[in-house]
Amino acid sequence: MVRSYDRKTDRAGADRPVRVRFVRREQIDAEKVAEVLIRLALRATGDGTATGQAGERLRDLLEPQR
């Protein structure tokens, strides 16, 4: 059963600026890096940049096929 999502609270949109802080480490957390890159690409969807095009492709891949 599919449920639709209705926002119950009035929250700020996702168009807030992104802050990045560099912390030197011996090994990287590849899962965290991938998550951040995916979020940035999806946020840029439709803005005409290369990142936006990657976001559009990701969104297409993540949509369920019927």
N, C-alpha and C positions, 0 to 999 in steps of 0.2 A: 504494500500500500504506500503510495507516494503522498507525502505531506508537503504543502506549500509553506514557505517561511514568511511570517509576518513579524516585522520588528515591533517590539512592544515598548521600547524606550527611545527617546530622542537622543541619539548619539552623534558625535562628530563624524563626518565622512572619512573615507580612507585617503583623501587627497592631501594629507598632511605631509610635510617634508620628511625625507628619510635621513637619519643620522647614522653615520658609520664611525665606529671607534676601533682603532687598530690595537690589537694585543698580540705581541710576539709569542708564539708557542712552538714547541718542538714538532708537534703533529697537528694537522688541521682536523676540524670536525666536519667531514665531508657532508653529512646529512644536514647540518645547520647551514652550510654554504649553499647547498642545493635548494633548501627551503627558502632562503633569502632571495636567491636568483629567480626562483619560480614566482615568488610574491611580487618582486619588482617587475618581471615580465608581464604578469597578469594585470598589474596596476597600470602599466603603460599601454594596454591593449587599445587600439584605435587611434593613437596619436600620430601615426605615420612614420615613426622612427623604426630603426631595426629592432629595438627592444619591443616596441609595440607589435611589430610583425611576429616576433617570437611569441609574444603573449597571445596573439590571435591563434597561432598554430597550437600552442599549449591548450588553450580553451577548446579548440576543435578536438584535440586528442582526449581531453578529459570528459567531454560530453558523452553520455551513454548512447550507444548505437542501438537503434530499434529496427 
